[in-house]
Every structure is written in C-alpha cells, then in structure tokens.
Amino acid sequence: MINRRDFIKTTAAASLAATLPTACSKADAQPMKPNILYIFSDQWRHSDHGYAGNSDVITPHIDRLASESVNFTHAVSGIPVCCPHRATLITGKYPLTHGLYLNDLSLATDHRSIAHCLNDDGYETGWIGKWHIDGQGRENFTPPERRQGFKYWRTLECTHDYNKSPYYGDSPEKKYWPEYDAIAQTKDAQGYLERHAQSGSDSPFGLFISWGPPHAPYQTAPEKYHKLYADKNITLRKNVPEDEREEAIKTYKGYYAHMTALDDCLGDLLKTLEETGLAENTIVVYTSDHGDMLHSRGAMKKQQPWDESLRVPFLLRWPEALKNQAREISMPLDTPDIMPSLLGLAGVSIPEEVQGIDRSAEILGRKEPDAKHAALIQCPAPFGQWSRDRGGREYRGVRTTRYTYCRDLKGPWLLYDNETDSFQMDNLVNKPSHATLQKKLDDRLNQLLEQTRDEFLSGPELVTRSGYVVNPKNETVDYNIPFNPANITKSPLA
C-alpha cells in the first residue's frame, strides 16, 4: 500500500539503525538482527485473558507478558477463520489476493512468504504445530516445496485430536506427539531455542509455534487443568442467551482449561529464552488466529463480524529495543499488517506485492498511531457452521477503535458503538440519529474495497470465478484446482 511504501522509503532505515542493538565485538559494528518467536493459538478470543479484564480465566504468564509488551488492544482477524488467517499472516496479502478465503485450500507456492524474506536475510526459520494452508488432506505429508520457505518442520496440516496428535518432520513418516500436543510442541520449541543458543550461531531465527487449542473439542485438556475450573464460578458474557447459559458454563470451563495449559506453555518458552540468554534480542509475539462466539448471540465458532469472533490478542515484546516499556496501542491491527511489521522491525526488505501496512514505526514509538484507522473485515463466502443454510452471509465492513460497521449483499447490516455497547446488543444501522456516522463509515469501507479491488460478489459467484468445486454445504473443496486471482480481482494493490 502507498502509505507503507512511502514510510519504508523515508524513515525505516534511520529508525532501525537507531533502535537495533549493536554487536560491539564486530569490527563493522552492524546492528544485530533480532530473533522472532511467533506464538499463536487457534480460536482464542481477546476477551478471555486476565490482562484483558477476565478474572475467571487463569493466565498469569500471558498477563506478565502483557505487562512487558506493546499491546494492540484492538487487533482483529480481518477474515476470522483458520486458513485465510494463516495464508494472510505469512504473505501479508488479503484473502482475495492469495485465494484462501475458505478452509482446506492450498496456498500457491509462488508467493514470497515471511520465511522466504527471512531466509534471504540470513535467518533460520521454522514452523511447529498446525499448518492448515496446504490443502492436500488434513493428515497428509507436506513436502519441502510446499512449506512456503520454512526450514525446521514439525508440523501437521490440521488435527483437533490434541491427545493423539500426528505430525511430520522432513520425511513422510507419520509420527505422534507423545502427550497433549501443545505441551509436546512447546518442549520441541524449547529444544530448538536451546540448540540455537548452544550453537553460537550468528544467524538469527524466526520460529513460528502454532498451537491447536483452545479450539474445540473443549473438554480435552489435561485433567489437572480441568480441575482448576471444576468448582469455579464462571461469569458469562451478557449476550449469551438465557436458555444456553448452563451449556455455556460447561463450554467456558473446558475452553479455559485449554487456555491455562497454553499459558503454562508460554511461561515455559519465556523461561527458556531467559535461561539461554536469548530473551533480550528476541521479538516475542503472542496472538491468535481468530476468536470464538462461544454461545454469544446463540452462536458458535468464527467467520462472524462480532467481536467474540473478530478480536484477538496481540502482544509484542522486544526488550532490547523497547526496554520492556509496556504500552497500549488502540489503533486496529489487521492480519495483513503482521508480516510487514515484523519484517520492518527486523530490518528485512518487504516485498512490493505485500498489501498490509508496516506498523514497526508505531511499535517502536517513532510514529503516532493513526487514531482514525479502520481495519477491513470480511466474509467472502460463508461455509461450515456459518454456511448460508445456517444463517451465514457474505459481508464487508470496517472495525475502528470505537465502531463496527458492516454491509451484506442487501446493504447496511450492522453498526455498533463498541464504546457504549461493548456486547454489541444495540444495532444502530439505518437509525436517523447515526446517519452521519454511518455514511462516514460506509465511505471508508468503499475506499478499502476500491483499494483492494474487491467487487463484493456473492459467495457462489466468487467460488465459481475462483474455479473451486465446493460441496452443497460449502464445507469442502477440490484440493487440486489452482487459484487464479485474475478471475476475481482486477489486480493486486498498486
């Protein structure tokens, strides 16, 4: 995008030179590249953390991390579902550009991913855990040429059987994590960190850890974590219908048990960073791919435009550059922005075709966040639990710090003032009292649609143009049909 490129050309080099730590033992005294440890879970919504105000869930390690981090308090998953988020994360492109706007699709190998960029700049890269962008079958082997540049590989396309969880390394031999997979994956990541520290390598690392929990099934965390919540009083969100409250309490307890297990995992990773001496110059990101409605509005899962589905945690700690000075940034951060922001912080060149915005200057405190920024939110083709026959609908919208506005194919659909209505129970759309605000937000949405070359087609038309073959319930696709973005967009962002 133009703003990102202008910023890179005019300020990035000076900004990074002033903030990256210096390797004083080297004659040229070049800045040392930071390591990147990117940790994210599947389906953990923003509201369910101690630091975010939830006093029921037990997350002491994440809460500590928040006290040391830049906290994007209004980070969103612009298309809140697994495959689209992951493909957007590693390419910095919107889903209608990279083509994964449904689950179980295969990301083309001609994108320049964050791993390619890091590899070319001397990084060692790796991915541990859930992948879910290869689209060749959820338990099939992903060969090196389809790993989007990641080198170290302990990964499976997708499973939610967390206690009998398969994975692959470099060979097609299927292996199994020896315990609850997030714990085993964390131990593998700790081994990676220890080996890196012991090797004395001058190469920085970019390691991504992708946990499957707290995604359903909600009752499968280790028993010791369930016991923490067995007799605990649970506070439900106010928009959970009365007739679902008893079931919701059971769901919350299982969801929270997964969360506390993951919190311990994160604590173990942070401890290993400290013990190995890697913590100071390692960028640690903690986030999630999307949220979960979890009985709010009588709904479950994701894809939907409400905050339970849409908003995610996003904490970034880098002690060497940020000196553990915790700050909150309320400007929305959308998924396409993550890749260019990490590359910007690392001083690595950002590909011209990237559509997200580099937010490294805001993270480093060298640029004021844009208080008027709006993130683009969307569901191009509803499927699965949000399929059209289950009430799902196509939408495009904007999420600002304060407001949510959405259109469906028929016109304006939702408008919430999230500051006065945090549970989004009062839809203000088409009310005369908010006509000026609605027009302003609609104009902003139109600008974003124009910038991203989005014609806002119906889901069936979009799927047809893409060449995908989808079953009648929009739940599976033909894995072997290549995506051609020229069929559905005029061009990538200029």
C-alpha positions in Angstrom: 0.0 0.0 0.0 1.2 3.5 -0.7 1.4 4.6 2.9 3.6 1.6 3.8 5.9 2.1 0.9 6.3 5.8 1.5 7.1 5.1 5.1 9.7 2.5 4.2 11.5 4.8 1.7 11.7 7.8 4.1 12.0 6.6 7.7 12.6 2.9 8.1 16.4 2.8 7.7 17.0 5.6 10.1 14.5 4.2 12.6 16.0 0.7 12.6 19.6 1.9 12.8 18.7 3.9 16.0 16.9 1.0 17.7 18.6 -2.3 16.7 21.2 -3.5 19.2 24.8 -3.2 18.1 27.2 -6.1 18.0 30.2 -4.2 19.5 32.6 -7.1 19.2 32.5 -6.9 15.4 34.7 -4.5 13.5 31.9 -3.2 11.4 29.5 -2.8 14.4 26.5 -3.6 12.3 23.1 -3.9 14.1 22.3 -7.4 15.2 19.1 -8.8 13.7 16.5 -9.7 16.3 15.2 -13.2 16.7 11.5 -13.7 16.2 9.4 -16.1 18.3 5.9 -16.0 17.0 3.4 -17.9 19.2 -0.3 -18.2 18.2 -3.2 -20.4 19.2 -6.3 -21.5 17.4 -9.6 -19.7 18.3 -8.6 -17.8 21.5 -10.6 -14.6 21.6 -9.3 -11.3 23.0 -11.6 -11.0 26.0 -10.5 -14.3 27.7 -7.3 -13.2 29.3 -6.6 -11.9 32.8 -4.8 -8.8 31.4 -7.9 -8.0 29.3 -10.2 -8.0 32.4 -11.4 -11.6 32.6 -11.0 -12.6 36.3 -12.1 -16.2 35.8 -9.5 -17.5 33.3 -6.1 -18.2 34.8 -3.4 -16.8 32.5 -0.5 -15.5 34.8 2.3 -15.9 32.2 0.4 -14.1 29.4 -0.6 -11.4 31.9 3.1 -10.9 32.8 4.0 -10.8 29.1 1.3 -8.1 28.6 3.0 -6.0 31.4 6.2 -6.1 29.3 4.8 -5.7 25.8 3.3 -3.4 23.2 -0.4 -4.4 23.4 -2.5 -3.9 20.3 -5.8 -3.7 22.3 -7.9 -3.7 19.1 -6.2 -6.3 17.0 -8.6 -8.1 14.6 -8.6 -11.1 12.4 -10.0 -9.4 9.3 -11.3 -12.7 8.0 -11.7 -14.7 11.2 -11.2 -18.3 10.1 -8.2 -20.6 10.1 -6.8 -21.0 6.5 -7.4 -17.4 5.4 -5.7 -16.0 8.5 -2.7 -18.2 8.2 -2.2 -17.5 4.5 -2.6 -13.8 5.1 -0.2 -14.0 8.1 2.7 -15.4 6.1 2.1 -13.5 2.8 0.9 -10.1 4.0 -1.9 -10.2 1.4 -5.7 -10.1 1.6 -7.6 -13.4 1.1 -9.0 -12.4 -2.3 -5.4 -11.9 -3.5 -3.8 -15.1 -2.2 -7.0 -17.1 -2.8 -7.6 -18.8 0.6 -10.9 -17.4 1.7 -12.3 -20.9 2.5 -10.8 -23.6 4.7 -8.8 -26.5 3.3 -7.5 -24.7 0.2 -3.9 -24.9 -1.0 -1.7 -21.8 -1.0 0.2 -21.4 -4.2 3.9 -21.7 -4.0 4.7 -18.6 -6.0 4.1 -16.2 -3.1 7.0 -14.6 -1.3 6.3 -15.5 2.3 7.8 -14.1 5.5 10.0 -17.2 5.7 11.4 -16.6 2.2 12.2 -13.0 3.2 13.8 -14.0 6.5 15.8 -16.9 4.9 17.3 -14.5 2.3 18.4 -12.2 5.1 20.3 -14.9 6.9 17.6 -16.1 9.3 17.0 -19.7 10.3 13.2 -20.4 10.0 10.9 -23.0 11.4 7.3 -23.9 12.0 6.0 -26.2 14.8 2.3 -27.3 15.1 -0.8 -26.6 13.0 -0.2 -25.5 9.3 -3.6 -25.6 7.5 -2.7 -23.9 4.3 -1.5 -26.9 2.1 -5.0 -28.2 1.3 -3.8 -31.7 0.3 -5.6 -33.5 3.1 -5.6 -32.8 6.8 -3.2 -35.6 7.8 -1.1 -35.8 4.6 2.6 -35.0 4.4 3.6 -31.6 3.3 6.8 -31.8 1.2 9.5 -29.1 1.4 8.5 -27.4 -1.8 5.1 -26.6 -0.3 6.3 -25.3 3.1 6.4 -21.7 1.9 10.1 -21.4 2.8 10.1 -22.7 6.4 13.1 -25.0 7.1 12.7 -26.5 10.5 9.5 -28.5 10.3 7.5 -30.4 13.0 4.0 -29.9 11.5 0.6 -31.3 10.5 -1.9 -29.7 8.2 -4.7 -29.9 10.8 -6.0 -32.0 13.7 -8.1 -31.4 16.8 -7.3 -34.7 18.5 -4.8 -33.0 20.9 -4.0 -36.2 22.8 -3.2 -38.3 19.8 -1.8 -35.7 17.5 0.3 -36.7 14.5 3.0 -34.7 12.8 5.7 -34.9 10.2 9.3 -33.9 10.1 11.4 -34.0 7.0 10.2 -37.4 5.9 6.8 -38.8 5.0 6.9 -41.0 8.2 3.9 -40.0 10.3 4.9 -39.5 14.0 2.8 -38.7 17.1 3.4 -36.1 19.8 3.9 -38.1 23.0 1.4 -36.1 25.1 -1.1 -33.2 24.8 0.3 -31.7 21.6 0.7 -28.1 22.7 2.9 -29.3 25.6 4.9 -31.5 23.4 5.3 -28.9 20.7 6.4 -26.4 23.3 9.1 -28.8 24.5 10.2 -29.2 20.9 10.4 -25.4 20.6 12.4 -25.2 23.8 14.9 -27.7 22.4 15.1 -25.6 19.2 15.9 -22.5 21.3 18.5 -24.3 23.5 20.2 -25.7 20.4 20.3 -22.3 18.8 21.9 -20.8 21.9 24.4 -23.6 22.3 25.5 -23.5 18.7 26.8 -19.9 19.0 25.3 -19.2 15.6 25.4 -15.6 14.3 22.2 -16.3 12.4 19.0 -15.1 14.0 15.9 -17.3 14.0 12.3 -16.9 13.0 10.4 -19.6 14.7 6.6 -19.9 14.5 4.6 -22.0 17.0 1.0 -22.8 16.1 -1.0 -24.4 18.8 -4.3 -26.2 18.0 -6.1 -25.5 21.3 -8.2 -23.9 22.7 -10.3 -24.7 19.6 -13.0 -27.4 20.2 -13.3 -30.1 21.4 -13.3 -28.1 24.6 -13.1 -30.9 27.1 -9.8 -32.5 26.1 -7.2 -30.5 28.0 -5.1 -32.4 30.6 -7.1 -33.3 33.7 -5.1 -31.1 36.1 -6.3 -28.0 34.1 -9.9 -29.1 34.2 -9.7 -29.4 38.0 -8.8 -25.7 38.3 -12.2 -24.8 36.9 -14.4 -27.7 38.2 -15.8 -25.7 41.2 -15.1 -22.3 39.9 -18.0 -19.7 39.4 -18.0 -18.6 35.8 -19.1 -15.2 34.6 -20.7 -15.5 31.1 -20.8 -12.6 28.6 -24.0 -10.7 28.8 -25.0 -11.5 25.3 -25.3 -15.3 26.0 -29.0 -16.2 25.7 -30.6 -17.4 28.9 -31.5 -20.8 27.5 -27.9 -21.5 26.6 -26.3 -20.4 29.9 -26.0 -23.8 31.5 -24.3 -25.3 28.5 -22.2 -22.2 28.0 -20.7 -22.6 31.6 -19.6 -26.2 30.7 -18.1 -24.9 27.4 -16.3 -22.0 29.1 -14.7 -24.3 31.7 -13.3 -26.6 29.0 -12.2 -23.6 26.9 -10.5 -22.1 29.9 -8.7 -25.3 30.8 -7.1 -25.4 27.4 -6.1 -21.7 27.9 -4.4 -22.3 31.2 -2.5 -25.2 29.7 -1.3 -22.9 26.9 -0.5 -20.2 29.4 1.9 -22.7 31.2 3.4 -23.5 27.8 4.1 -19.8 27.1 5.6 -19.5 30.5 8.0 -22.4 29.7 9.0 -20.7 26.4 9.7 -17.4 28.2 11.7 -19.2 30.8 13.8 -20.9 28.2 14.5 -17.6 26.5 15.8 -16.2 29.8 17.9 -19.2 30.6 19.6 -19.3 27.2 20.3 -15.6 27.1 18.1 -15.1 24.1 15.4 -13.0 25.7 16.8 -9.5 25.2 17.1 -9.6 21.5 14.1 -11.8 20.7 10.8 -10.3 19.4 8.1 -12.4 21.1 4.6 -12.2 19.7 1.6 -13.8 21.3 -1.6 -13.8 19.4 -4.4 -16.0 18.0 -5.8 -16.6 14.5 -9.4 -15.7 15.4 -11.9 -15.8 18.3 -15.0 -17.9 19.1 -18.6 -16.8 19.5 -18.9 -19.4 22.3 -22.7 -19.1 22.8 -22.8 -15.3 22.5 -25.8 -14.3 20.4 -26.6 -18.1 20.5 -23.8 -18.7 18.0 -20.6 -20.7 18.0 -17.2 -20.6 16.2 -16.0 -17.9 13.9 -16.3 -16.2 10.5 -18.8 -13.8 12.0 -18.3 -10.0 12.4 -18.9 -9.7 16.1 -16.1 -9.1 18.5 -16.1 -12.5 20.0 -15.2 -13.9 16.6 -13.2 -11.0 15.3 -11.0 -9.6 18.1 -7.7 -11.3 19.0 -4.9 -10.7 21.5 -1.7 -9.2 20.1 1.3 -8.7 22.4 4.8 -7.9 21.2 7.8 -7.8 23.5 11.3 -6.9 22.4 13.4 -6.0 25.5 16.5 -4.8 23.6 14.6 -2.2 21.6 11.6 -1.5 23.7 13.2 -1.8 27.2 10.1 -3.6 28.4 8.2 -0.4 28.4 4.6 -1.6 28.2 2.3 0.4 26.0 -1.2 0.1 24.6 -2.0 0.9 21.0 -5.7 1.2 20.4 -5.3 1.5 16.6 -6.7 -1.6 15.0 -4.1 -4.1 13.7 -5.3 -6.4 10.9 -3.8 -9.7 9.9 -2.1 -8.4 6.6 -0.2 -5.9 8.7 1.7 -8.6 10.8 4.2 -9.8 8.1 5.4 -6.3 7.0 5.5 -5.1 10.6 7.8 -8.0 11.7 10.0 -7.6 8.7 10.1 -3.8 9.3 11.2 -4.4 12.9 13.9 -6.9 11.7 15.2 -4.5 9.0 14.3 -7.0 6.3 13.1 -5.9 2.9 9.3 -6.1 2.4 8.1 -7.4 -0.9 6.4 -4.8 -3.1 3.3 -7.0 -3.5 2.6 -7.0 0.2 -0.8 -5.3 0.9 -0.5 -4.9 4.7 0.9 -1.8 6.4 4.2 -1.8 8.2 3.5 -0.8 11.8 7.1 -1.0 13.0 7.4 2.7 13.5 4.3 2.8 15.7 5.6 -0.2 17.7 9.0 1.5 18.2 7.3 4.7 19.3 8.6 6.7 16.4 5.3 7.4 14.9 1.9 8.2 16.4 -0.7 5.5 15.7 -3.4 6.6 13.3 -6.5 7.1 15.6 -8.8 7.1 12.5 -7.5 3.9 11.0 -10.1 1.3 10.0 -9.4 -2.4 9.6 -11.2 -4.2 6.7 -13.3 -7.1 8.0 -14.9 -9.6 5.7 -16.5 -13.0 5.0 -16.3 -13.5 1.2 -18.1 -16.9 1.1 -19.7 -18.3 4.3 -19.2 -22.0 4.9 -19.4 -24.8 7.5 -21.0 -23.6 10.8 -21.5 -20.1 9.2 -22.8 -21.5 5.9 -25.8 -19.8 4.1 -28.2 -22.5 5.2 -27.2 -21.9 8.8 -27.7 -18.2 8.7 -24.3 -17.1 7.4 -24.0 -14.3 5.0 -21.4 -12.5 2.9 -20.2 -9.2 4.5 -17.7 -6.5 4.2 -17.1 -4.0 6.9 -14.7 -1.9 9.0 -13.6 -2.1 12.6 -12.3 1.1 14.0 -11.2 1.6 17.6 -14.7 2.5 18.5 -17.1 1.3 15.8 -18.1 -1.8 13.9 -19.9 -1.3 10.6 -20.9 -4.0 8.1 -22.8 -4.3 4.8 -24.1 -7.6 3.4 -25.2 -8.1 -0.2 -28.5 -6.3 0.5 -27.0 -3.2 2.0 -26.1 -1.8 5.5 -26.4 -4.5 8.1 -24.7 -3.7 11.4 -23.5 -0.6 13.2 -22.3 -0.7 16.8 -20.8 1.8 19.1 -18.4 -0.5 20.9 -17.5 2.1 23.5 -21.0 2.4 24.9 -22.2 -1.1 23.8 -19.3 -3.5 24.4 -21.5 -6.6 24.0 -22.9 -5.3 20.7 -26.5 -5.7 21.6 -27.9 -2.4 20.1 -27.7 -2.3 16.3 -27.7 1.4 15.2 -27.8 0.7 11.5 -30.1 3.0 9.5 -31.1 5.0 12.6 -31.5 8.7 11.7 -29.6 9.6 14.8 -26.5 7.9 13.4 -26.9 8.6 9.7 -23.8 10.9 9.5 -21.6 8.3 11.2 -23.0 5.5 9.1 -22.3 7.5 5.9 -18.7 8.2 7.1 -18.0 4.6 7.8 -19.6 3.4 4.6 -17.4 5.8 2.6 -14.4 4.4 4.4 -15.4 0.9 3.5 -15.9 1.9 -0.1 -12.3 3.2 -0.1 -11.0 0.0 1.2 -12.9 -2.1 -1.3 -11.6 0.0 -4.1 -8.0 -0.2 -2.8 -8.2 -4.0 -2.5 -10.0 -4.4 -5.9 -12.9 -6.2 -4.2 -16.1 -6.3 -6.3 -18.1 -7.7 -3.3 -19.5 -10.7 -5.2 -21.8 -13.3 -3.8 -20.1 -16.3 -2.3 -21.3 -18.7 -5.0 -20.2 -16.3 -7.8 -16.8 -15.8 -6.1 -16.3 -19.6 -5.7 -17.2 -20.2 -9.4 -14.9 -17.5 -10.6 -12.1 -18.9 -8.5 -12.6 -22.3 -10.1 -13.2 -24.1 -6.8 -15.6 -27.0 -6.5 -17.5 -26.9 -3.2 -19.9 -29.4 -1.9 -23.6 -28.4 -1.3 -22.9 -27.3 2.3 -19.8 -25.3 1.4 -17.7 -27.5 3.7 -15.1 -29.0 1.4 -13.3 -28.1 -1.8 -11.5 -29.8 -4.5 -7.9 -29.7 -3.4 -6.3 -29.8 -6.8 -7.7 -26.8 -8.6 -5.3 -23.9 -8.9 -6.4 -20.4 -7.8 -6.2 -17.7 -10.4 -6.6 -14.3 -8.7 -7.1 -12.7 -12.2 -10.6 -14.3 -12.2 -11.9 -12.4 -9.2 -9.7 -9.3 -8.9 -8.6 -6.7 -11.5 -5.1 -6.6 -10.0 -3.2 -6.7 -6.7 -2.9 -3.4 -4.8 -1.0 -0.9 -6.8 
